[in-house]
Structures are given as C-alpha cells and as structure tokens.
C-alpha cells in the first residue's frame, strides 16, 4: 500500500539544492524570454520587410524552428561541438546550451506573437508618423512597436510561463534545474510523490509571481485606465479668438498678385487596379494661398493630397515643394515631408501618447537637443487651438472636435511650408471651424 509522507515534503522547501535550482530556473527563463522577445521583434519586422529575400529568410526561420521539438534542439545544440569544434567554448556549459536552444526555439514562436501585434496597429498610425517627416526606424520605435507590444503583452506573458515550464527539459543535458534536482532526491529515498509535489509547488509559486508581474505591467501600459486630467483655472474647450482681418488687409490680399509657388504638381496620375483616380493633374499653390478641392465622395480628393506628400506614390508625374522634387528613398522622403504638414480626416492621433506628446513627438525626434523649446512651442500651439488645458490627457479622453484640434497643432509644430487638410473641420462646430 502506497502512503504519502506529509512530514517529508515541507522540509524540502528548506533544501538548499532545490532553492538554488529554482533560482536557476528563473534566471534561465528570464534570459531566454528577454532575448527571444527582442529577437522575435526583429524577425517579425523582417517578415513585413519590403525586400522579398528578407521576408523569405524570416519566414523560413519561423517555419523551421517551430517544426523542431525543443528536446531534439537541446541535445543537438549541446552536442554541436562534435561537428563544429569551434563552438565548444560557447556551448560546453549546460546553462548556455539550454539558453541557446530555448532562444532559437522561442524566438520563432514570439516572432508570430509580435507579428500579430504589429498587424493590429492600423496603417493610419504609421502614415501619420510618416507625414510628420519621421523615417521608418523612428516610426517603428515611437509609434508602431509600443502599440504592438501593448497588444502582444498578454500572449508574451503566457509565453514566458511556457518557457518557465519548458526549462524542465534542460535536465536532459544535465543542467541542475528543479526537475533534475528532484529526481536526484527521490532516487535516494524513493519518496517520488512527496518530492515531485514540492517541485510542483515551486513551479506554481514562480508562475503565480511572474503572472502577477505581467498583470501589473499590462495595467501600467493600458492608458485607457488612466484618469483624465484637466489643468485648473483654464477654459478647456474654446480656442484662442483670432480677430477677423481688417477691411484694408482683406482688400490688399485680394488685389496683390500671388506669391511664389510653394507646391507645383505636373501630370499626376494614380490608379488602383483598373480604377484611374488621378489623370494628368496639374496644380500650382502659391505662398499664402488657400486652395479648396471640392467634389463628391470617391472623386479622388484624398488621393490627390496624399500624392502631394507621397503617402501615395504617383504612377506618373512630379511634385515639387519649395522648388524641390519629392521622391526617392525613405530617408529622403522623410526629410521632404517635414515641409508638408498634413491633418487627416480621422485625426490619426497616437493613442499611447498624451496630447502634448503627440505634438512634440516629431520635433523631439528630429531635434533632440531642443526639448525645452519644443515643449514651449507645443504648449503655445495647444493654447491657440484651445487645448492647453488638456495637454496631459490621452486621445481617447477627448471628443472628436478636440482630437481634430490636437491634430492641427501637431501638424503646425513642424512649421511646414504647406499644410494639407483632409476635411479638417468635419468634426468641429461652426464657431470652432472659423
């Protein structure tokens, strides 16, 4: 008859070997998760690269290492010096060999988690950052990846728990982790169930602690849990009043000739499949001039202004801003777009950043040494559009009209030569539109 020694198990929690093994499991799991999370993000970004060879390599990596059982990979990595003696100093340690195998395997799984997070971030978020003149690397670092990480965090936390439990397989290459130490103990006294019960308690405790840390981090990153803050003593909703032009000023603007050409478009053509949207469009916009493009829905108004800053690359034709042609590589376009502000119809504010951070993002990225001046300028712009009291709020805490005014301030913060508006006052009432 089998009996369970209830007095033996509690004493195992004071066993130094089990305690050290638990710390080793934590160290191995944390290192594997951190490295795999970073590498997985790079693989996920590579899967979305415009370069086909890069996409194929990243997808091939994910396919291959998701297909290999971890146990097979562990044994192969540990014994790889037999094929490549130069690897002996690197993987001769069971800990290092286990870490390398876990990272190779988990990077493939975590890359898919990151890819799901990246795909969840709307295309409009990247376009809003591009329109501010931020290059691809900055768009990913400041806008896309932070939002994608927040979406992926629950799955990343779950993957950490899987890694924590998978460390038990490293016992196959003689690493003294929890399971191997437990096996050594019960082979000495044959108290199998009592010893494994203590090992299980260790695992449950570690999983519970790290799951709690994940939950706290998830709440910390969830900006929708944060309360709205409005600075006292300010009128939050009304923008600063701009006096109407004096009659003599209006007459002078009406009679004087147009200024220099700021935007010149020649022969713009753009098609989406068989649908031709733009066909030979020529356009000149002079400094100080306001040009309104009017037409029914679907007539190509938005496509036209998106081609003016190359968010949509024209099939044919050229666009010049301040006499310089737009086009070229990503970095060249980023520099050119800094002179072309754009306010989107759907606002496209960055939801993970406050109102003030939305306005200062591009100037901070482009001029990191002028942060104080950037904030002063941003607060002045927010005051002009009546949003100074809401500087510390997040976009979801604002009404549609308020978000639109922040979008206008964000575009003005770059001090562009020309501003493109896509139905910019559609969310505003008549007074605020004026």
TIBARO-184368 format. One record per residue (C-alpha): residue in three letters; x negated, y, z negated; chain; residue number from 1. Coordinates in pm, whole numbers, padded with zeros to 5 digits. Each point is the difference from the previous one (the first is absolute). Layout:
BEGIN
R    r      px      py      pz  c    k
R  ALA       X       Y       Z  A  NUM
...
This chain:
BEGIN
R    r      px      py      pz  c    k
R  UNK   00000   00000   00000  A    1
R  UNK  -00138   00342   00101  A    2
R  UNK  -00011   00274  -00263  A    3
R  UNK  -00078   00371   00028  A    4
R  UNK  -00247   00134  -00258  A    5
R  UNK   00150   00339  -00087  A    6
R  UNK  -00288   00079  -00236  A    7
R  UNK  -00267  -00043   00266  A    8
R  UNK   00123   00247   00262  A    9
R  UNK  -00009   00321  -00212  A   10
R  UNK  -00362  -00063  -00081  A   11
R  UNK  -00089   00011   00370  A   12
R  UNK   00078   00370   00013  A   13
R  UNK  -00300   00060  -00222  A   14
R  UNK  -00220  -00213   00223  A   15
R  UNK  -00279   00217   00140  A   16
R  UNK  -00034  -00199   00321  A   17
R  UNK   00366   00046   00089  A   18
R  UNK  -00016   00372  -00079  A   19
R  UNK  -00307   00048   00220  A   20
R  UNK   00167  -00204   00274  A   21
R  UNK   00307   00227  -00017  A   22
R  UNK  -00220   00309   00037  A   23
R  UNK  -00174  -00165   00295  A   24
R  UNK   00337  -00065   00166  A   25
R  UNK   00096   00368  -00046  A   26
R  UNK  -00333   00119   00139  A   27
R  UNK   00022  -00228   00303  A   28
R  UNK   00366   00085   00071  A   29
R  UNK  -00047   00378  -00038  A   30
R  UNK  -00311   00007   00221  A   31
R  UNK   00165  -00218   00265  A   32
R  UNK   00318   00211  -00002  A   33
R  UNK  -00177   00336   00019  A   34
R  UNK  -00234  -00105   00280  A   35
R  UNK   00276  -00180   00192  A   36
R  UNK   00234   00299  -00036  A   37
R  UNK  -00260   00235   00149  A   38
R  UNK  -00103  -00238   00279  A   39
R  UNK   00360  -00097   00068  A   40
R  UNK   00087   00365   00060  A   41
R  UNK  -00282   00028   00254  A   42
R  UNK   00119  -00317   00176  A   43
R  UNK   00360   00130   00003  A   44
R  UNK  -00113   00331   00150  A   45
R  UNK  -00205  -00192   00258  A   46
R  UNK   00312  -00198   00095  A   47
R  UNK   00161   00331   00096  A   48
R  UNK  -00302   00132   00189  A   49
R  UNK   00044   00137   00351  A   50
R  UNK  -00295  -00217   00108  A   51
R  UNK   00116  -00344   00107  A   52
R  UNK  -00328  -00182  -00094  A   53
R  UNK   00022   00142  -00354  A   54
R  UNK   00364  -00110  -00032  A   55
R  UNK  -00083  -00349   00124  A   56
R  UNK  -00292  -00041  -00241  A   57
R  UNK   00208   00113  -00299  A   58
R  UNK   00295  -00221   00095  A   59
R  UNK  -00236  -00294   00058  A   60
R  UNK  -00150   00044  -00345  A   61
R  UNK   00342  -00001  -00165  A   62
R  UNK   00111  -00306   00198  A   63
R  UNK  -00315  -00201  -00075  A   64
R  UNK  -00036   00060  -00373  A   65
R  UNK   00372  -00037  -00070  A   66
R  UNK  -00023  -00340   00167  A   67
R  UNK  -00286  -00128  -00219  A   68
R  UNK   00081  -00158  -00340  A   69
R  UNK  -00183   00188  -00275  A   70
R  UNK  -00146  -00320  -00145  A   71
R  UNK  -00162  -00085   00334  A   72
R  UNK  -00135   00354   00029  A   73
R  UNK  -00143  -00011  -00353  A   74
R  UNK  -00191  -00320   00062  A   75
R  UNK  -00120   00121   00339  A   76
R  UNK  -00129   00334  -00133  A   77
R  UNK  -00171  -00165  -00297  A   78
R  UNK  -00177  -00249   00226  A   79
R  UNK  -00067   00241   00290  A   80
R  UNK  -00374   00030  -00087  A   81
R  UNK  -00039  -00352   00137  A   82
R  UNK   00076   00144   00345  A   83
R  UNK  -00143   00348  -00056  A   84
R  UNK  -00279  -00010  -00261  A   85
R  UNK  -00018   00380   00002  A   86
R  UNK   00333   00010  -00185  A   87
R  UNK  -00138  -00190  -00301  A   88
R  UNK  -00083   00310  -00210  A   89
R  UNK   00348   00136   00065  A   90
R  UNK   00231  -00295  -00065  A   91
R  UNK  -00206  -00223  -00226  A   92
R  UNK   00201   00132  -00297  A   93
R  UNK   00346  -00161  -00038  A   94
R  UNK   00143   00340  -00099  A   95
R  UNK  -00131   00173   00313  A   96
R  UNK   00100  -00289   00224  A   97
R  UNK   00348  -00001  -00152  A   98
R  UNK   00028   00376   00040  A   99
R  UNK  -00106  -00013   00366  A  100
R  UNK   00249  -00278   00078  A  101
R  UNK   00284   00176  -00181  A  102
R  UNK  -00074   00329   00177  A  103
R  UNK  -00016  -00165   00343  A  104
R  UNK   00332  -00173  -00058  A  105
R  UNK   00190   00272  -00184  A  106
R  UNK  -00106   00278   00235  A  107
R  UNK   00202  -00171   00273  A  108
R  UNK   00314  -00015  -00218  A  109
R  UNK  -00041   00351  -00140  A  110
R  UNK  -00056   00139   00351  A  111
R  UNK   00352  -00114   00088  A  112
R  UNK   00136   00169  -00313  A  113
R  UNK  -00175   00323   00095  A  114
R  UNK   00122  -00030   00357  A  115
R  UNK   00357  -00017  -00125  A  116
R  UNK  -00062   00309  -00210  A  117
R  UNK  -00153   00189   00292  A  118
R  UNK   00291  -00090   00225  A  119
R  UNK   00245   00130  -00261  A  120
R  UNK  -00144   00353   00028  A  121
R  UNK   00194   00186   00267  A  122
R  UNK  -00178   00112   00315  A  123
R  UNK   00118   00353  -00076  A  124
R  UNK  -00228   00015  -00306  A  125
R  UNK  -00310  -00058   00209  A  126
R  UNK   00119   00245   00263  A  127
R  UNK   00061   00271  -00261  A  128
R  UNK  -00359  -00036  -00121  A  129
R  UNK  -00135  -00007   00355  A  130
R  UNK   00192   00319   00080  A  131
R  UNK  -00189   00167  -00286  A  132
R  UNK  -00330  -00075   00171  A  133
R  UNK  -00105  -00285  -00230  A  134
R  UNK  -00202  -00271   00183  A  135
R  UNK   00092  -00370  -00008  A  136
R  UNK  -00214  -00087  -00302  A  137
R  UNK   00151   00283  -00204  A  138
R  UNK   00354  -00093   00108  A  139
R  UNK  -00053  -00354  -00126  A  140
R  UNK  -00175   00104  -00323  A  141
R  UNK   00232   00279  -00109  A  142
R  UNK   00338  -00093   00146  A  143
R  UNK   00046  -00355   00129  A  144
R  UNK  -00204  -00218  -00236  A  145
R  UNK   00126   00154  -00329  A  146
R  UNK   00361  -00054   00108  A  147
R  UNK  -00074  -00349   00132  A  148
R  UNK  -00180  -00097  -00321  A  149
R  UNK   00301   00103  -00207  A  150
R  UNK   00224  -00223   00211  A  151
R  UNK  -00247  -00290  -00009  A  152
R  UNK  -00076   00021  -00373  A  153
R  UNK   00261  -00253  -00123  A  154
R  UNK  -00124  -00258   00251  A  155
R  UNK  -00364   00084  -00079  A  156
R  UNK   00073  -00052  -00369  A  157
R  UNK   00157  -00334   00076  A  158
R  UNK  -00306  -00096   00204  A  159
R  UNK  -00223   00084  -00296  A  160
R  UNK   00195  -00248  -00212  A  161
R  UNK  -00050  -00261   00273  A  162
R  UNK  -00375   00071  -00001  A  163
R  UNK  -00006  -00031  -00379  A  164
R  UNK   00149  -00347   00022  A  165
R  UNK  -00206  -00101   00303  A  166
R  UNK  -00319   00050  -00201  A  167
R  UNK   00075  -00343  -00148  A  168
R  UNK  -00111  -00149   00334  A  169
R  UNK  -00350   00140  -00051  A  170
R  UNK  -00051  -00277  -00255  A  171
R  UNK  -00064  -00220   00305  A  172
R  UNK  -00343   00167   00040  A  173
R  UNK  -00077  -00023  -00374  A  174
R  UNK   00086   00354  -00109  A  175
R  UNK   00078  -00005  -00372  A  176
R  UNK   00345   00159   00028  A  177
R  UNK   00303  -00084  -00215  A  178
R  UNK   00105  -00324   00163  A  179
R  UNK  -00351  -00149   00011  A  180
R  UNK  -00066   00091  -00364  A  181
R  UNK   00334  -00154  -00094  A  182
R  UNK  -00087  -00318   00188  A  183
R  UNK  -00331  -00024  -00186  A  184
R  UNK   00182   00035  -00330  A  185
R  UNK   00264  -00266   00058  A  186
R  UNK  -00252  -00250   00138  A  187
R  UNK  -00168   00018  -00341  A  188
R  UNK   00308  -00047  -00220  A  189
R  UNK   00265  -00125   00247  A  190
R  UNK   00247   00268  -00116  A  191
R  UNK   00104   00077   00356  A  192
R  UNK   00341   00158  -00056  A  193
R  UNK  -00113   00206  -00298  A  194
R  UNK  -00300   00140   00191  A  195
R  UNK   00193   00071   00320  A  196
R  UNK   00269   00172  -00204  A  197
R  UNK  -00263   00241  -00136  A  198
R  UNK  -00135   00057   00354  A  199
R  UNK   00355   00071   00121  A  200
R  UNK   00054   00252  -00281  A  201
R  UNK  -00318   00181   00104  A  202
R  UNK   00123   00022   00360  A  203
R  UNK   00348   00119  -00103  A  204
R  UNK  -00153   00265  -00226  A  205
R  UNK  -00234   00129   00274  A  206
R  UNK   00276   00007   00260  A  207
R  UNK   00232   00185  -00238  A  208
R  UNK  -00262   00264  -00084  A  209
R  UNK  -00092   00071   00361  A  210
R  UNK   00360  -00006   00114  A  211
R  UNK   00072   00267  -00260  A  212
R  UNK  -00291   00208   00133  A  213
R  UNK   00140  -00034   00352  A  214
R  UNK   00344   00115  -00115  A  215
R  UNK  -00150   00305  -00173  A  216
R  UNK  -00201   00089   00310  A  217
R  UNK   00306  -00044   00219  A  218
R  UNK   00201   00238  -00217  A  219
R  UNK  -00287   00245  -00002  A  220
R  UNK  -00014   00009   00380  A  221
R  UNK   00376   00027   00042  A  222
R  UNK   00052   00375   00045  A  223
R  UNK   00379  -00049   00002  A  224
R  UNK  -00014  -00069  -00374  A  225
R  UNK  -00148   00341  -00072  A  226
R  UNK   00228   00277  -00116  A  227
R  UNK   00048   00315   00200  A  228
R  UNK  -00187   00299  -00135  A  229
R  UNK   00090   00359   00078  A  230
R  UNK  -00205   00288  -00130  A  231
R  UNK   00203   00218  -00237  A  232
R  UNK   00067   00361   00075  A  233
R  UNK   00025  -00037   00377  A  234
R  UNK   00287   00001   00246  A  235
R  UNK  -00047  -00336   00171  A  236
R  UNK   00218   00007   00308  A  237
R  UNK  -00030   00341   00167  A  238
R  UNK  -00300   00075   00220  A  239
R  UNK  -00171   00336  -00012  A  240
R  UNK   00202   00259   00191  A  241
R  UNK  -00168   00110   00322  A  242
R  UNK   00128   00343   00106  A  243
R  UNK   00144   00033   00349  A  244
R  UNK  -00216   00168   00260  A  245
R  UNK   00045   00376   00024  A  246
R  UNK   00176   00114   00320  A  247
R  UNK  -00314   00165   00137  A  248
R  UNK  -00200  -00320  -00060  A  249
R  UNK   00262  -00211   00180  A  250
R  UNK   00000   00240   00294  A  251
R  UNK  -00380  -00003   00020  A  252
R  UNK  -00007  -00382   00008  A  253
R  UNK   00269   00001   00270  A  254
R  UNK  -00176   00247   00228  A  255
R  UNK  -00364  -00098  -00040  A  256
R  UNK  -00146  -00266   00229  A  257
R  UNK  -00061  -00354  -00114  A  258
R  UNK  -00321  -00082  -00185  A  259
R  UNK  -00263  -00252   00102  A  260
R  UNK   00109  -00353   00084  A  261
R  UNK  -00027  -00226  -00305  A  262
R  UNK   00153  -00316   00147  A  263
R  UNK  -00023  -00091   00367  A  264
R  UNK   00149  -00323   00138  A  265
R  UNK  -00031  -00103   00361  A  266
R  UNK   00166  -00291   00179  A  267
R  UNK   00104  -00191  -00314  A  268
R  UNK   00149  -00340   00078  A  269
R  UNK   00109  -00264  -00251  A  270
R  UNK   00195  -00320   00051  A  271
R  UNK   00115  -00272  -00236  A  272
R  UNK   00027  -00309   00212  A  273
R  UNK   00225   00080   00295  A  274
R  UNK   00139   00313  -00167  A  275
R  UNK  -00172   00320   00112  A  276
R  UNK   00035   00258  -00277  A  277
R  UNK  -00233   00278   00116  A  278
R  UNK  -00059   00069   00367  A  279
R  UNK  -00250   00267   00096  A  280
R  UNK   00057   00239  -00292  A  281
R  UNK  -00190   00331   00011  A  282
R  UNK   00003   00226  -00306  A  283
R  UNK  -00175   00315  -00123  A  284
R  UNK   00047   00126  -00355  A  285
R  UNK  -00156   00336  -00090  A  286
R  UNK  -00129   00109  -00338  A  287
R  UNK   00287   00135  -00209  A  288
R  UNK   00260  -00149   00233  A  289
R  UNK   00282  -00227  -00112  A  290
R  UNK   00118  -00254   00257  A  291
R  UNK   00313  -00205  -00063  A  292
R  UNK   00063  -00315   00203  A  293
R  UNK   00372  -00073   00013  A  294
R  UNK   00169  -00308   00138  A  295
R  UNK   00221  -00298  -00084  A  296
R  UNK  -00115  -00292  -00212  A  297
R  UNK  -00236  -00226   00194  A  298
R  UNK  -00102   00265   00250  A  299
R  UNK  -00366  -00010  -00108  A  300
R  UNK  -00035   00295  -00239  A  301
R  UNK  -00179  -00199  -00271  A  302
R  UNK  -00213  -00183   00256  A  303
R  UNK  -00111   00333   00142  A  304
R  UNK  -00127   00143  -00328  A  305
R  UNK  -00159  -00334  -00094  A  306
R  UNK  -00201   00011   00321  A  307
R  UNK  -00114   00353  -00083  A  308
R  UNK  -00206  -00137  -00291  A  309
R  UNK  -00054  -00342   00159  A  310
R  UNK   00197  -00203  -00254  A  311
R  UNK   00134  -00131   00329  A  312
R  UNK  -00276  -00023   00260  A  313
R  UNK   00132   00135   00332  A  314
R  UNK  -00022  -00233   00296  A  315
R  UNK  -00114   00291   00212  A  316
R  UNK  -00067   00368  -00048  A  317
R  UNK  -00203   00214  -00238  A  318
R  UNK   00057   00201  -00316  A  319
R  UNK  -00223   00287  -00112  A  320
R  UNK   00010   00177  -00337  A  321
R  UNK  -00203   00320  -00033  A  322
R  UNK  -00158  -00085   00334  A  323
R  UNK  -00125  -00342  -00112  A  324
R  UNK   00139  -00317   00157  A  325
R  UNK   00152  -00260  -00235  A  326
R  UNK  -00103  -00363   00034  A  327
R  UNK  -00289  -00235  -00054  A  328
R  UNK  -00090  -00225  -00292  A  329
R  UNK   00179  -00010  -00333  A  330
R  UNK  -00244   00234  -00174  A  331
R  UNK   00012   00249   00287  A  332
R  UNK   00380   00001  -00008  A  333
R  UNK  -00001   00040  -00378  A  334
R  UNK  -00210   00317   00029  A  335
R  UNK   00224   00134   00277  A  336
R  UNK   00323  -00066  -00192  A  337
R  UNK  -00114   00222  -00285  A  338
R  UNK   00097   00293   00222  A  339
R  UNK   00346  -00142   00077  A  340
R  UNK   00233  -00016  -00301  A  341
R  UNK   00311  -00216   00020  A  342
R  UNK   00319  -00018  -00205  A  343
R  UNK   00189  -00324   00054  A  344
R  UNK   00375  -00036   00019  A  345
R  UNK   00000  -00260  -00280  A  346
R  UNK  -00251   00191  -00217  A  347
R  UNK  -00250  -00293  -00021  A  348
R  UNK  -00126   00110  -00341  A  349
R  UNK  -00235  -00242  -00175  A  350
R  UNK   00217  -00165  -00270  A  351
R  UNK  -00290  -00097  -00228  A  352
R  UNK  -00125   00359  -00030  A  353
R  UNK   00147   00302  -00174  A  354
R  UNK   00118   00309   00186  A  355
R  UNK  -00330   00176  -00072  A  356
R  UNK  -00202  -00306   00103  A  357
R  UNK   00194  -00020   00327  A  358
R  UNK  -00098   00356   00084  A  359
R  UNK  -00365  -00033  -00108  A  360
R  UNK  -00073  -00348   00141  A  361
R  UNK  -00139   00103   00339  A  362
R  UNK  -00191   00311  -00118  A  363
R  UNK  -00153  -00201  -00287  A  364
R  UNK  -00107  -00276   00238  A  365
R  UNK  -00149   00240   00252  A  366
R  UNK  -00149   00252  -00248  A  367
R  UNK  -00074  -00195  -00323  A  368
R  UNK  -00214   00280  -00138  A  369
R  UNK   00283   00255   00003  A  370
R  UNK   00257  -00173  -00221  A  371
R  UNK   00072   00297  -00223  A  372
R  UNK   00058   00233   00294  A  373
R  UNK   00211  -00268   00169  A  374
R  UNK   00229  -00028  -00302  A  375
R  UNK   00037   00375  -00026  A  376
R  UNK   00095   00019   00367  A  377
R  UNK   00240  -00296  -00035  A  378
R  UNK   00180   00152  -00299  A  379
R  UNK   00040   00327   00190  A  380
R  UNK   00153  -00184   00296  A  381
R  UNK   00236  -00189  -00231  A  382
R  UNK   00101   00331  -00158  A  383
R  UNK   00079   00143   00343  A  384
R  UNK   00236  -00287   00079  A  385
R  UNK   00153   00004  -00348  A  386
R  UNK  -00157  -00328  -00118  A  387
R  UNK  -00259   00120  -00252  A  388
R  UNK   00212  -00128  -00289  A  389
R  UNK   00000  -00350   00149  A  390
R  UNK  -00377  -00035   00057  A  391
R  UNK  -00031  -00301  -00234  A  392
R  UNK   00304  -00188   00127  A  393
R  UNK  -00001  -00292   00241  A  394
R  UNK   00189   00006   00332  A  395
R  UNK   00272  -00237  -00121  A  396
R  UNK   00085   00254  -00272  A  397
R  UNK   00081   00269   00258  A  398
R  UNK   00300   00068   00219  A  399
R  UNK  -00027  -00017   00378  A  400
R  UNK  -00033   00376   00036  A  401
R  UNK  -00269   00013  -00267  A  402
R  UNK  -00197  -00276   00170  A  403
R  UNK   00019   00188   00327  A  404
R  UNK  -00139   00316  -00158  A  405
R  UNK  -00289  -00199  -00146  A  406
R  UNK  -00067  -00141   00346  A  407
R  UNK  -00019   00354   00138  A  408
R  UNK  -00244   00105  -00274  A  409
R  UNK  -00211  -00311   00069  A  410
R  UNK  -00028   00089   00370  A  411
R  UNK  -00087   00364  -00080  A  412
R  UNK  -00273  -00107  -00243  A  413
R  UNK  -00224  -00093   00294  A  414
R  UNK   00029   00358   00137  A  415
R  UNK   00068  -00132   00352  A  416
R  UNK  -00002   00201   00322  A  417
R  UNK   00341  -00139   00097  A  418
R  UNK   00288  -00163  -00184  A  419
R  UNK   00221  -00270   00148  A  420
R  UNK   00346  -00036  -00158  A  421
R  UNK   00225  -00299   00062  A  422
R  UNK   00344   00133  -00103  A  423
R  UNK  -00168   00142  -00304  A  424
R  UNK   00306   00176  -00147  A  425
R  UNK   00250  -00283   00041  A  426
R  UNK  -00008  -00073  -00377  A  427
R  UNK   00026   00366  -00106  A  428
R  UNK   00302   00223  -00048  A  429
R  UNK   00039   00321   00199  A  430
R  UNK  -00167   00226  -00259  A  431
R  UNK  -00303  -00223  -00046  A  432
R  UNK  -00033  -00051   00378  A  433
R  UNK  -00038   00377   00036  A  434
